[in-house]
Amino acid sequence: MVEKIKKSERLAYPDICKFIAIYIVTCSHCAQVVSGQTWNNFIGGTEIDMAFNMPLFMIISGWFIDIGKLREVNIVSYVIKKFKRLILPSLSWQIIYIFLFSAIVNDLLAVAWFYWYLSALFICLCMILLFAKLIKNDSLCIFLSIVITILFPFSSFVDVNFMLPFLWSGYVLKRLYIKDNAKFWVCIFAIAGVVLSLFWNEKYSVYLAPFKLLYINIDMVVAYLYRFAIGFCLSAVIIYLVKLYERHWTLCWMAKFGKYTLIIYTFSFIINNGILILLNYMDYHTNEFLIIDILALTMSVIVCVISILTYNIFIKNRLLKSLFLGE
């Protein structure tokens, strides 16, 4: 059964991909709450989701980069727009978090790291704008921005050196998938993704093995390259399949939830921490992987529902919409 999508509507597959990604991220966070542990808890303890959930977000964001338009936009206006869209909501939700849970923030770095993905996306987009303005050749712009970022000693801040290559890879992948040999590349990505998944371990995650040039070693380089390869391959396959079957009834219903990804990501921190406090009080945590997965999947639905209901309330108020939704 296939659902029809009007041409006047926004593209479905990016929103579907974003919702899949945010749901998986939420499941991972919920698994941490249920287990009371940071690692070895979701998807049978493998946490393979960490290999592609944030890269999938970044690749989809890069999918819509238009270098030509970036060269024409006003830098100040662009930065302000992205700040209002990404940073302002993260700051607003963080203030709520601090107020509710009496959290202590030691410095501005801690503020940036709290919602690190939004901070990283903001910085990466600003960097791409800067390089697009300075370098007129598209290929050279992409190459130099990645190389300079990786070689910059402090680019591990909010894992910018991890995220920028994925942002650009979305730009490149979109152009690869419109070619006649797209299916060939998908097969290559799928095979590579499966093989790379056999070697996955949380020690390769950006959380445990960030790339820091000042402390570089061979293990760090291997982890960085492996992390990019598996993240790119798995995300590329997911995007292709979603794009191919976006109108099928099993996927098309997700498209309407893509616009809620920001509030689900930000608000889920508050909801999950509240649940964690409750579970700690009840002294209930489990290390049974099946129970963890079932509870995480169920909790994630609840978190998404609460976040969407909150969105629909905030969207009616101009101030709340600006502060918490970035709209």
Steps between C-alpha positions, in 0.01 A plus 500: 500500500634838400394837640496796264699809592410829334772680314424818692600334827856495630710198414405201711820296517716758687235531771467123518876463539508769768221334696666158476824653624344692790298198608812284508689769692212524748494122538871502578455770764202315650706181515757686705226606740357149534837332546654774711812464285644707219633215285410146394126536534306547173438255212611196694783693657673567166397866474557477126260794471779733614684419179245678283234695692676839520678452163157441342380832639806680370488340155134597459588855603780506241262363237349846454816709497501738203851643467389744233233652724739509795734721300218748451357519854591766754733347759353681801140421404585135441681459833218669690242280328689180588560623855127554550424162345759286680665674794215702651277193557793305646570782746133535592453129569826490691379777729185299569715193570722692743195647677317168535793287608724757669776410256833674534662655192868570555579698185390590149665188359262286704209700358617430143553130571157444659324486163824435317341395172321834455818689590699292252246549221496876557880527491527273195242696302677826583832351394357376172358847435842654563684256271232539229555875509879472484540213249311515172578147383249261658726192516788701642265661750388160628851354510670792675222551754524135607881487507540831684235401751660164572845657534382784721620409853175594676244371250407219738287760681142361490646245256500741206779300332275193523187665363621728219607214265153345539335831416699524177447131422125567492563765235708254296268203556199687362685555173617139490148363541363682195743313274415185306738283703347596836388140566857378456624742765220408737600135473861593577391709798272222625770232482757731660252600770426138591868407511593805705214430741660167592786691660293766676571572863409800712870573537489629141225752580582869492413515870776260603749560221479864386755619246734746673792608286707610800494144635493312172599134478440214258204361695331840487549521123365148447197574717434823311518341154299196607237718666456707185488196272235312696296813569501601135428153357210417732348847465534493121311170481224625732455818297485312170242249627286769658518709183405196293203402716399837645145466368443155640254490790762354733709817469287789372327553836836596654539801272261712705721455808827618347437860603494398867858372515643807671253505789519122541878525527502794742194420714590130531796593722262646756247216479767231523674661794166516682445129432857424610444673834181298546672169417789583731252573778325167435842334471394338174748439222564191294780352292273262309547609140156387377322687780718806441418504129125452554481771766721736298283459190184559706642796691614658175144499367385672820781757476415572136129540579565737792746702289256529209216607731732762651594621152135544406447711812812714459445559129191708584702752701745724316749527788495129588529409134811713465668399826434126501425400142738722306218614272 
